[in-house]
Amino acid sequence: MRRIILLDIDGTLVDSNDLHAESWHAALAQYGIACDVARLRKLIGMGSDKLLPEATGVSADSELGERITATRGKLFMRDYMPRVRPLPGSRALVERILRHGLTPVVASSASSLELESLLEAAQVKDLLPLRTGADDADRSKPDPDIVQAALKRAHAKPEDALMIGDTPYDLEAARRAGVPFLAVRSGGWDDQSLRGAIAIYQDVSHLAAHFDEALAA
């Protein structure tokens, strides 16, 4: 019986995917590295450990990679985080989860610093005390580490859980952890990219309105 709902944040509860891509583009430019924003946009949903080498060939563990990642983090918090807005239905969905007696747990690739601000932007920080992010896992999505860490934090098994997210990286992480996945299109991915989800909804507002049927899927 499902009792845990794992929640992605970026692109799921907040409208931030474009802003993440723009912040990476700005950070890379400071180091003389050209990378198209559209290319970066398709990688949002991965953590920096995956995105940086995929986009540029620079290892995130190298000295240069660590400098770029740190710069990107500072730029995002200073220039882009103030522009992050909640997606329609974000708080309504979490409240619906709680009314069903289920436990919501954050499973995000964001750093702990970003995660706190993202939850504030989503207007759900007070409802989500159980959180896992990049700092709780060795590898980011699409590896399953963050999903597994979230399950561990909730003292749950994969069969106890359902995950909600917006990218194929969320989907793959859930699949590899053995957790069924509900997708939302609000992150900008089409249904073909989200194939493998047990159901796809327009956004979390749509999902909240059909939550009973989603649980039964």
Buried (B, 14 or more C-beta within 10 A) or exposed (E): EBEBBBBBBBBBBBBBBBBBBBBBBBBBEEEEBEBEEEBBBBBBBBBBBBBBBBBBEBEBEEEBBBBBBEBBBEBBBEEBBEEBEBBBBBBBBBBBBBEBEBBBBBBBBBBEBBBBBBBBBBBBBEBBEBBBBBEBBEBBBBBBBBBBBBBEBBEBEBEBBBBBBBBBBBBBBBBBBBBBBBBBBBBBBEEEBBEEBEBBBEBBBBBBBEBEEBBEE
